[in-house]
């Protein structure tokens, strides 16, 4: 049975939009617990999408196994019932509890390496995830995995974060190891030159339905998912970094976006505040 059903309602007809513009339809999204019998391959794909070319540095299959081994914490979003593939997922893993798993060792090493570009963040993460810190039973860090297909609406995210906060609390009530002091997130960003931003601005469709996907206004770094700018407000540390295996951009025939990662460290007690802020920023369509 689904945890919850959510309908994204879009009217495909509008007197002020031309017939050539894209029609939108109603879609029902259902929220489920992670299902190890169904979701393994889809989660592997979404984790690979999250880390892009750097996914080769991580045992992605082991991360998927860990996430699916805790079905009572975290959610997936599907459109065709429990037996279908998830289009989005949100979960959290305790980096201290799983410190001896190959994937968590690789993930921790990756995080510490990438954070070295920001001395303050690196020092903080060393104090939380260094060898001596991982051996202690204090200051546990939860790594939040969040990824979805590009056409999934941002309006699903407030519900997913609210459910995650609830499920962590229920797990704590059952003395499960989810007593985090900090939450660490990695998400995706892309970088634009002024020329690239102008091209995107010029090619963007001029409709009333752009509110969730406004084109970039100039050169800079932008998140793939709009909720990241809201979540970043609650971070004590944030860093945009370059993927280790990113495609070289100096070549004349380089194509595609210049992508990278964004690392955010958030006090765990702000998770419900994050969910509330997302609900305010991305309300359900009326």
C-alpha positions as CSV (number, residue, x, y, z in Angstrom):
1,X,0.0,0.0,0.0
2,X,1.2,3.5,-0.8
3,X,2.2,5.8,2.0
4,X,0.4,8.7,0.3
5,X,-1.0,9.7,-3.0
6,X,-0.3,13.2,-4.5
7,X,-1.8,14.6,-7.6
8,X,-0.1,17.2,-9.7
9,X,-2.8,19.1,-11.5
10,X,-2.1,21.0,-14.6
11,X,-4.7,22.3,-17.0
12,X,-3.8,21.5,-20.6
13,X,-5.9,24.2,-22.0
14,X,-5.4,27.9,-21.6
15,X,-6.8,30.8,-23.6
16,X,-3.5,32.7,-23.3
17,X,-1.3,29.9,-24.6
18,X,-0.9,28.9,-28.2
19,X,-1.7,25.4,-29.5
20,X,1.9,24.8,-30.2
21,X,2.9,25.0,-26.5
22,X,3.2,21.9,-24.5
23,X,0.1,20.4,-23.0
24,X,0.2,19.3,-19.3
25,X,-1.9,16.5,-17.8
26,X,-2.9,15.3,-14.4
27,X,-0.5,12.7,-12.9
28,X,-0.9,10.8,-9.7
29,X,2.3,10.2,-7.7
30,X,2.4,7.6,-4.9
31,X,4.9,7.5,-2.1
32,X,6.2,4.0,-1.1
33,X,8.8,2.5,1.3
34,X,11.9,1.4,-0.6
35,X,11.3,-2.1,-1.9
36,X,14.4,-4.4,-2.2
37,X,12.5,-6.7,-4.6
38,X,11.6,-4.0,-7.1
39,X,13.8,-0.9,-6.7
40,X,17.4,-2.0,-6.8
41,X,18.2,-1.2,-10.5
42,X,16.3,2.1,-10.4
43,X,18.1,3.2,-7.3
44,X,21.4,2.3,-8.8
45,X,20.5,4.5,-11.8
46,X,19.4,7.4,-9.6
47,X,22.6,7.2,-7.5
48,X,24.7,7.1,-10.6
49,X,22.8,10.2,-11.9
50,X,23.5,12.0,-8.6
51,X,27.2,11.5,-8.7
52,X,27.5,11.6,-12.5
53,X,30.9,10.5,-13.8
54,X,32.2,10.3,-10.2
55,X,29.9,7.4,-9.5
56,X,32.7,5.1,-10.8
57,X,34.5,6.0,-7.6
58,X,31.8,4.5,-5.5
59,X,30.4,0.9,-5.1
60,X,26.9,2.1,-6.2
61,X,25.4,-1.4,-5.9
62,X,26.4,-1.5,-2.2
63,X,24.9,2.0,-1.6
64,X,21.6,0.8,-3.1
65,X,21.7,-2.4,-1.0
66,X,22.2,-0.3,2.2
67,X,19.3,2.0,1.3
68,X,17.0,-0.9,0.5
69,X,18.0,-2.7,3.7
70,X,16.2,0.0,5.8
71,X,12.8,0.1,4.2
72,X,11.1,1.9,7.1
73,X,13.2,5.0,6.6
74,X,13.0,6.9,3.3
75,X,10.6,7.0,0.4
76,X,10.3,6.4,-3.3
77,X,7.9,8.0,-5.7
78,X,6.1,6.0,-8.4
79,X,3.4,6.6,-10.9
80,X,2.2,3.0,-11.7
81,X,1.9,1.3,-8.4
82,X,4.2,-0.6,-6.1
83,X,5.5,-2.9,-8.8
84,X,6.8,-0.1,-11.0
85,X,10.2,1.6,-11.0
86,X,10.7,4.7,-8.7
87,X,11.1,8.0,-10.4
88,X,12.5,9.7,-7.2
89,X,13.8,8.6,-3.8
90,X,14.9,10.2,-0.6
91,X,16.7,8.3,2.2
92,X,19.4,8.7,4.9
93,X,22.3,6.4,5.9
94,X,24.2,6.5,9.2
95,X,27.9,6.9,8.1
96,X,29.1,5.8,11.6
97,X,27.0,2.7,11.8
98,X,28.0,1.6,8.3
99,X,31.6,2.8,8.4
100,X,33.0,-0.6,7.6
101,X,30.9,-1.1,4.4
102,X,33.0,-0.6,1.2
103,X,30.5,1.9,-0.2
104,X,30.6,4.0,3.0
105,X,34.4,3.9,3.2
106,X,34.5,5.2,-0.4
107,X,31.8,7.8,0.2
108,X,33.5,9.1,3.3
109,X,36.8,9.3,1.5
110,X,35.2,11.1,-1.4
111,X,33.5,13.6,0.8
112,X,36.7,14.4,2.7
113,X,38.7,14.8,-0.5
114,X,36.2,17.1,-2.1
115,X,35.7,19.2,1.0
116,X,39.5,20.0,1.1
117,X,38.7,23.0,-1.2
118,X,37.0,24.7,1.7
119,X,39.2,24.6,4.8
120,X,36.4,25.3,7.3
121,X,34.1,22.6,5.9
122,X,37.0,20.2,5.6
123,X,38.0,20.7,9.2
124,X,34.4,20.2,10.4
125,X,34.0,17.0,8.4
126,X,37.4,15.7,9.7
127,X,36.1,16.2,13.2
128,X,32.9,14.3,12.3
129,X,34.1,11.7,9.8
130,X,37.8,11.2,10.5
131,X,39.0,7.8,11.8
132,X,38.8,8.8,15.5
133,X,35.4,10.4,15.0
134,X,34.0,7.3,13.3
135,X,35.2,5.1,16.1
136,X,33.4,7.1,18.7
137,X,29.7,6.9,19.5
138,X,29.1,10.6,19.3
139,X,28.1,13.1,16.6
140,X,26.7,10.7,14.2
141,X,26.3,12.0,10.6
142,X,23.5,11.0,8.3
143,X,24.1,11.1,4.6
144,X,20.9,12.2,2.8
145,X,20.4,10.7,-0.6
146,X,18.0,12.6,-2.8
147,X,17.6,12.3,-6.5
148,X,14.8,12.2,-9.1
149,X,14.2,12.1,-12.8
150,X,14.5,15.6,-14.4
151,X,10.8,15.8,-15.3
152,X,9.5,15.1,-11.7
153,X,7.9,18.1,-10.2
154,X,9.5,19.8,-7.2
155,X,6.2,19.7,-5.3
156,X,6.9,16.1,-4.3
157,X,9.9,17.2,-2.2
158,X,8.2,18.9,0.8
159,X,6.2,15.6,1.5
160,X,9.3,13.5,1.1
161,X,11.3,15.6,3.6
162,X,8.4,15.7,6.0
163,X,8.0,11.9,5.9
164,X,11.8,11.5,6.4
165,X,11.7,13.6,9.5
166,X,8.7,11.6,10.8
167,X,10.4,8.3,10.0
168,X,13.7,9.3,11.7
169,X,11.7,10.2,14.8
170,X,9.8,6.9,14.8
171,X,13.1,5.0,14.4
172,X,14.5,6.9,17.4
173,X,11.4,6.0,19.4
174,X,12.2,2.4,18.6
175,X,15.9,2.9,19.7
176,X,17.2,2.6,16.1
177,X,20.5,4.3,15.3
178,X,19.2,7.5,13.7
179,X,20.3,10.0,16.4
180,X,22.2,12.4,14.1
181,X,23.8,15.6,15.0
182,X,24.4,16.5,11.4
183,X,23.0,15.7,7.9
184,X,25.3,15.8,4.9
185,X,23.8,16.2,1.4
186,X,25.3,16.1,-2.1
187,X,23.4,17.4,-5.0
188,X,24.1,18.4,-8.6
189,X,24.9,21.9,-10.0
190,X,25.8,23.3,-13.4
191,X,27.9,26.2,-14.4
192,X,27.1,28.7,-17.1
193,X,29.2,31.3,-18.9
194,X,27.5,34.6,-19.8
195,X,27.1,33.4,-23.4
196,X,25.6,30.0,-22.3
197,X,23.1,31.8,-20.0
198,X,22.1,34.2,-22.8
199,X,21.5,31.3,-25.1
200,X,19.3,29.5,-22.6
201,X,17.4,32.7,-21.8
202,X,16.7,33.2,-25.5
203,X,15.5,29.7,-26.1
204,X,13.3,29.4,-23.0
205,X,9.5,29.2,-23.8
206,X,7.5,32.3,-22.8
207,X,4.6,30.9,-21.0
208,X,2.9,31.4,-17.7
209,X,3.9,27.9,-16.6
210,X,7.6,28.7,-16.1
211,X,7.5,29.4,-12.4
212,X,9.3,26.2,-11.3
213,X,11.9,26.4,-14.1
214,X,12.9,29.9,-14.7
215,X,15.9,30.1,-17.1
216,X,19.2,31.3,-15.6
217,X,19.6,35.1,-15.6
218,X,23.4,35.2,-16.1
219,X,26.7,33.5,-15.6
220,X,27.0,31.5,-12.4
221,X,26.4,28.2,-10.7
222,X,22.8,26.8,-10.6
223,X,21.3,23.8,-9.0
224,X,19.6,21.1,-11.1
225,X,16.8,20.9,-8.5
226,X,15.3,24.2,-7.2
227,X,14.8,22.9,-3.7
228,X,18.6,23.0,-3.2
229,X,18.6,26.8,-2.9
230,X,16.0,26.5,0.0
231,X,18.0,23.7,1.7
232,X,21.2,25.7,1.4
233,X,19.7,28.4,3.7
234,X,19.9,25.9,6.6
235,X,23.5,24.7,5.9
236,X,26.3,25.7,8.2
237,X,28.7,24.9,5.4
238,X,28.2,24.7,1.7
239,X,30.6,23.9,-1.2
240,X,30.2,23.7,-4.9
241,X,32.9,21.4,-6.3
242,X,34.1,19.9,-9.6
243,X,33.7,16.3,-10.4
244,X,36.9,14.3,-10.5
245,X,35.9,12.7,-13.8
246,X,34.2,15.8,-15.3
247,X,34.5,16.2,-19.1
248,X,37.2,18.7,-20.0
249,X,35.7,22.0,-21.0
250,X,38.6,23.5,-22.8
251,X,38.1,21.4,-25.9
252,X,36.4,23.2,-28.8
253,X,34.1,20.2,-29.4
254,X,33.0,19.9,-25.7
255,X,29.3,19.6,-25.4
256,X,26.7,19.4,-22.6
257,X,26.5,21.3,-19.4
258,X,29.5,21.9,-17.2
259,X,28.2,19.9,-14.2
260,X,29.5,19.6,-10.6
261,X,28.5,18.7,-7.1
262,X,27.2,20.7,-4.2
263,X,27.9,19.6,-0.6
264,X,25.8,20.9,2.2
265,X,26.2,20.2,6.0
266,X,23.1,20.9,8.0
267,X,22.3,20.5,11.7
268,X,20.1,17.5,12.1
269,X,17.6,19.4,14.3
270,X,16.8,21.7,11.4
271,X,15.3,18.9,9.2
272,X,11.7,19.8,10.1
273,X,12.5,23.4,9.4
274,X,13.8,22.4,6.0
275,X,10.5,20.5,5.2
276,X,8.4,23.4,6.3
277,X,10.4,25.9,4.2
278,X,10.1,23.6,1.2
279,X,6.3,23.4,1.7
280,X,6.1,27.1,1.8
281,X,8.3,27.6,-1.3
282,X,6.7,24.9,-3.4
283,X,3.0,24.6,-2.5
284,X,0.6,22.2,-4.2
285,X,-0.9,23.7,-7.4
286,X,-4.4,25.0,-6.8
